[in-house]
Amino acid sequence: MLGIESGPMKAKPKQLFIIALLVLILIGWGLSLFVALPEHVDPLLLFAIFLPVIPTGVLLWILSRSIPNSILKNIHQISLRVERDLEKERMAIDTNNIPAEIVPLVTSINRLLSYHHDRHEQERDFAAHASHELRTPLAGIRLQTEIAMATSDLQVRENALKNVIKSVDRGTRLVEQLLAISRLTSEKVDLAKEHVDLVSLIEKVTRDNLASAQQKHIELSCSCPEKSLFIEASEQSIQILADNLIRNAITYTPRQGKVSIHLERDTERNFATFVVEDTGPGIPANLRQRVMRRFEKAEKGSKSGTGLGLAIAQRIVDLHAGRISLEDSHSGKGLRIVVSLPKKTTRSLS
């Protein structure tokens, strides 16, 4: 709530002193001329000099009171308008009938209100989606636990406990994603950039996801024509980016499918590029922009994934001034994700 005290503004002693000093200087200057050069100074001329002095002093004194009062009155009216608009949940101040000298202030206030309104909406949506997504694995854990406790069949109990582990894993993954997106979307994100070998990092992330691919009999491969490819980036963030893209590809690729990762150097733009391509169902072109947002999935109601992987990838790429695009797979089936990251320096290892 904005509020400014209204009421007459008293002239400051400093202002009154300056006005009185100016009046005294003018009077002193006229008297000095009359005393020093009486034969050359006509009394009528001296009167003409003194006559505007008093009205001018009075006018300056009135202006010193009326102009600040007028400006404060306008600001006070704006503060009342802001309070009224906030009660009506309006997030912008109407700029109609606002004095020109106040317009820049009102514009800045509108931008600030809009920014905080957007942040509030994002946080509210984030909390709503997060609670909804967490409810699914928690409900699964409870259901499977009840099944395991109620049955005497060892096979049924074993299957229920396996499903409990799956639900715990999904909940853990969701919490990790929530923490990542929360950290990356904070108002001040401080990325500690360093010299990162993209080839070594992508190969490590690929090995970490190899077990998940083998469980679905998915062929997971990584290729790069160079031994090393260095970029200036946050190693932890790039690792999260690569892990999300590769894990998503494995999640949505059916059994006996294929996921391939390829790295290359873009010498023309001084970029390093890595591509993740799969043989899954892909994403229709009209949905690709939407799935880059948080909690959005290509298939509504899908239990696969958290709906945060691509949003996190987009945020990390933006923080590194890079580019990410979703394309059709070259094989004609599946999705191809291309990530380009700028690199400041390059060096090769033997």
N, C-alpha and C positions, 0 to 999 in steps of 0.2 A: 504494500500500500504506500502510495506516495502522498506526502502532505507537506505543505509549506505554510508557515504562519503568515497570516495577513494582518494588515494594519498600517498606519502611516509610518513612513520611514523617516527618522530624524536625520537632519543633516549632520555629518560628522564634524567634530571640532576642527579637524584638519582642513576640511572644505571651507568652513567659515573663515578660518585664518587666512587662507589663500585669497578669498574674495575681498576680505578687509584689507589685506596687504596690497592688492591691485588698486583698490580705491585710494588708499593712502599714497601710493606711488604716483598716481595720476594727479592728485591734489598737490603733492609736494613738488612735482615737476612744474605745474602751472604757477605755484607761488614762487618758486626759484626763478622762473623767467621774469615774473613781475618785479621781484626785488632786484635782480641783477641788471635787467635791461628795462627800467621803467619807461624810458623815453621811446622805446621801440615796441612796447606791448600795449596795445589798446585795451582798456578795461572791458570793452564789449567783446573783444576776441577772447579774453580770459574767461568771461562769463559763458561764452559759447563752448569753451573747453570744459568748464566745470559742470555745465548743465546736464550733459548726458552721463556724467560719472555716477551720480546717485541712482538714476533709473537703471543704468547698466548693472550696478552692484545688486540692486534689488532683483532684477531679472535673472542674474546668475544664481542668486540664492533660491529663487522659486524653481528654476530648472533643476538645481541640485536635489530638490525634494520631489518634484513631480515626475521626472523621467524614471528614476529608480522605482518609484511607487507604481508607475504604469507598467513597467516590465514585470515587477513582482505580482501585480494583479493578474497579468496574463498567465504567468507561471502557476499562480494559485488556481486559476480557472482550469488550466490543463490538468493539475493534480486532482481536482474534483472530477474532471471528465474521466481520468484514468481509473479512479475508484469506482465510478459508475459503470464503466466498461468492463472492469474485472468482475463486478457483481453479475454482469450479464454474460460472463465467460467470453468476452471479446478480447482477442489478443493483439489488437492494434488500435492506436489512437487516431481518431478522425482528424485529418489535417485541414479540413475546411474551416475558414474564418479564423485562421491562426496567423498572427503577425509574422512577417517575413523573418524577423530576427530570431524567432523562436522555432522556425521550421527545422533547422539542422538538429536542434535538441530533440524535437519530437521524432524526427526520422531515426535518430540514434536509439531513442527509447523503444521505438517500434521494432527495430532490429534485435535489440536485447530481449524484448518480450517474445518475439518470434522464435529466437534461438532457444530460450528456456522452455517455451511451449513445446517445441519439437523434442527437446531432451526429455521432457516429462512424458510426452506421448510414447517415445521409444522405450523409456524405462517401464511404463505401465504395460505396454505390449510385451516387452521382454519378460516381465514377471508373470504375466498371464500365460504366455506360451511355455515358459520354463516349467511352471507348475503343472500344466497340462501334459507336457512331455514326460515329466518325472512320474506322473501318476500311473502311466502305463507299465513301466518296469516294476514299480512298487506293488501294483495290483497283481502282476504276474508272479512276483515272489510270494505274496500271501496265498494266492490260489494254489500254486504248486506245492507250497509247504503244507497246506491243508490236505492236499491229495496224498502227499507222502505220509502224513500223520494218520490218515484215516484208513489206508490200505494195508493189507497184510501180504500182498503180492510183492515179492522182492523186485521183480522186473519193473512193475509200475512205479514202485518207490524210487528205483534207480533213475528211471526216466524223468520223474518229477524233480529229483534233486539236480539232474543235469539241466533241466529247464530253469531251476532256481539260479544256477551258476550263470546261465545265459542272460537271465534278467539282471543279475548283479553286474555282469560285464557291460550290459547295455546301459545300465544306470551310471556306472563308473565312467563310461565313455561320454555320456551326456554331461555329467558334472565337469569333466575335463574340458569339453567343448564350451560349456557355459562360462567357466573361468577364463578360458582363452578369449572368447568374444568380449567378455566384460573388460578384461585388461586392455585389449586392442582398441576398444571403442571409448575408452576413458578420455576426458577432455585434454589431458596432457599425456601423450605417449612418448616415452623416451627410449628410442631404440639404440642400443649400444652396437654400432656397426663396426665390423672388423673384416679382415681379409679372409674370405671363405672360399674353399674349393668346392664348387658346385658339383663336380663329378663325384668326388669322394662322399659328399653328403647324400646325394641322391642314391648312390650305390648302397650306402648304409641303410637308408630308409627302405630301399627295396628288399634288402636282406631281412630287415625286421618284419616285413609283411609277407615273407615267403611262406611261412607256416600257414597263414590264413588262406593263401592262394592254393596251397597243396591240399588243404582240407576239401576244397571244392574242385580239385583237379584242374585248376586254372594255370595255364602257362604264363608265368611272369618273367619278363626279360627286360634288361636295361642295356642300352648301347650308347656309345659316344665315340666319335672319331678321334678325340683328343684324350690324353692322359689326365689333363687337368684343365679346369676352366674357373678362373678366379673372379669373384665379384666383391664389392664392398656392401656388406649387408649384415643384418642380425642373424647369426647362425641359428639360434633357437627358433626365431620366427620362420625362417626358410625351411627348417626341418618340420615345423608344424604344417606349413603350407604343403610340402611334398607328401607328408604322411596323410593329410586329409584327402588329397587328390588320388593317391594310389589306393588308399583304403576304400574310398568311394567307388573307384573303378572295380575293385574286387567284390565289393558288396553287391553292386548292381549287375555284374557280369554272371551269367548262368554257368552251371557246371560244364566242364570241358571247354570253357571259353579261353580267351587270350587277353592279357593286359601287357602292353609294351610301353616302355619309357625310353625316350630318345633325347639326347642333349646335343646342342650345336651352338656355334658362335656366329652371331650376326655382326660381321665386320663393318658393314656400311653404317649401321646405327650405333655400333659399340655396345651391343646388347648380348646377353647370354640367354638362350632359350631352351626350355625343356618342355617336352610334349608327353602327355599321358593319354594313351589311346586304348580303347577296350572294344569288345565285341558284344556289349550288352544291348539293352533296348534303345539306348540313346535318349535324347531330349528333343522334343519338337522345337523347331525354330521359334515359334510364337511363345514358348514358355522359357526360353533360355535367359531372358532378362529377369524374369520373375524369380527363378530358382537361385539367383545370386543374392536374394534377400534372406534375412534370418527366418528360420522355421518354415521355409517354403520348400515343397517337394514337387517333383515332376508329376508324381501320382498321388492324388489326394487319398488319405487314409492308409498310405503305405507304412508298414511297420519297419521297413529297412531304413537305416540311417537316422540322423537326428535333425536334419534340415538346417544344420549349421555349418557343415563342412565347406560349402562353396562360399558362404557369406564370410567365413574366416579367411578363406583364400583370397577373396576380393579385397578385404581390408588390408591384409599383409602386402599384397601387390601394390595397393594404393600408397601405403606407407613407404614403399621403396621406389615410388615413382615409376612403376612398371606397368605392364599390360597383361590382361588375361582375356582369352576369348574361347567360346564354346563353338565347336564346328562339327560337321559330319565326319565320321571316320572314313579314311581313305579306302577301307575295305567295303564301304557301302552299308555297313551295319555297325552300330555302336556310336560312341561319342569320342571326340578328339578335343582335348583341352590343351591350349597353347599358352604358356607363361613366358613372358619376356621381361628380363630384369636388367637394368643398366649396370654397367661395370666401369669403375673409374680407372682401374689399373689391371694389368695383365702380366702374369709371369708363368713360366712353365717349369715343371720339375722333370728331372732326368729319369 
